[in-house]
């Protein structure tokens, strides 16, 4: 039987039904009451953002962020199910079914990789900025395997392919490998405070999802599945000391392997992190790749900056973009001089001492009534005793300047021409005004007014 298919059913025995408590007229009226948009929205927004997405790959975070755009369509689709009593036919095309075998192999999971590739092809990714692709990788592509991850320890080759597809999509806008990415995927997946973008490593996430089964076996013996495990495998043995026999089912040995990865996290029957209670998020933070915090994270962190500007600022701060000194090494460029002024080596010059940069920031500084052209100006602004709003606006302006300088650098290299600093500054002011208008701070303190 397929989802949404109508099948004949036997009628219930009315005499048996009437022996138990039955619905009153008030209950009937409540059940037949039309579902409202507010109830649908409340139900969707009550789902935690870190929960696994449905078979279509969209997590609750995606629906919440896009509710102003897709909310009406979602509500209409759900209300149509209640009116007709049938699920949408399209749902059959999105349901993934995996029949467990003695051993889950890479070829058994081809459908997962193909589904991610098909989603990329349907997104029109070539027209998206880096920041737009990052949102899709974070909320859709890298979480599509979460529909499988809580149930299966997926083969490493499958998870590696998922990471490769997401990496290619982020940097190329397609699922195929095109060129060496500006930043390695491992670094992209570390926390933002440590210089990454906060994406998840698929293999670590898979371990933490299956880790919930390990936790259940240790602390929730009343679960039916855990009772079955104790009866068939453990047979009274201590779970944390148990060693599976060689003739055990392959999947059971995989679960035991996940336990071995997590064994240091268990202390006297409790999870040693997050107040003794196991959570997928907490375990991921414990197992993930960790690096030292970077000092520039707070300098480019700003809630109101345009996302694509923030992404460019991240690559600049991380020195990830291929400036001309690196292009010379690859044999792409004949010299390493600044594309704009042609006077100094581009590295450590373009965003610090380039004449174009100095003139642009001088014009913007006159507009703001302060000097932001000196090196380390972001640090200076961050340490001033300004309100959070003024600091955010100041940082937004500086990061937007970085973006415009980078765009003029590319324009010079590709088209051998640049716009004058005053023209660029005028465009920059329009962008800043538009951004601040759409952000609309809820409250402005007297300190901001002065």
Order of alpha helices (4+ residues) and beta strands (2+ residues): alpha-alpha-alpha-alpha-alpha-alpha-alpha-alpha-alpha-alpha-alpha-alpha-alpha-alpha-beta-beta-alpha-alpha-alpha-alpha-alpha-alpha-alpha-alpha-alpha
